[in-house]
Amino acid sequence: MHAFTSPVMGSGKSLLIDIVSLIGAGREASVIAQGSKPEETEKRLGAILRYGDPLISLDNCEQPVGGEFLCQLLTQPIVRARILGLSEAPEMSTNTMGFCTGNNLTVSGDMSHRMILCSLDPKEERPEKREFTRNPIDIIKANRGHYVHAALTILRAYRQATDMKRPKPLGSFNGTGRTRLGARCSG
């Protein structure tokens, strides 16, 4: 999971996720709110997985990010989630990219091994009042093919790098992340 935190509102966290989503999926990210309890978050994540969204974004998290189901979603290829209002828990593919945002975001439990945390600090008290001459969303929409090509070039270069020293997988993952990345990026 890629997480974006900042000390103040309006720093551009959700905008960054929309940029990634536009390049990868061709549209802005659909977002869900984090539940006040892990069980609520699990139900919301299960509902999103059911629709096969290529990107899941927990937006404006106010509770520590974690929970058993979220950890499973990020490391297992298939999960079972209970359907809200039914006594069913169908298998669902986790072939999705996970993001989350929050001001002063905190992480709980095993999530610290499953998250890349990026901190954005605009060094302004009211960053939402900043003015820009260009809109990155409009730029990407107008030139998406260029950005998709650039992203695929980066992935291909990574795959072809033979002299790159690869770190040993963490004991609890046994190379899972590399396998899933390879499966997602092949072609």
Secondary structure, DSSP 8 states (H G I E B T S, - for coil): -EEEEESSTTSSHHHHHHHHHHHHHSS---EEE--SSHHHHHHHHHHHHHHT-SEEEEES--S-B--HHHHHHHH-SEEE---TTSS---EEE--SEEEEEEET--B-GGGGGS-EEEE---SSS-GGG---SS-HHHHHHHSHHHHHHHHHHHHHHHHH-SS-------TTTTTHHHHHHHHHH--
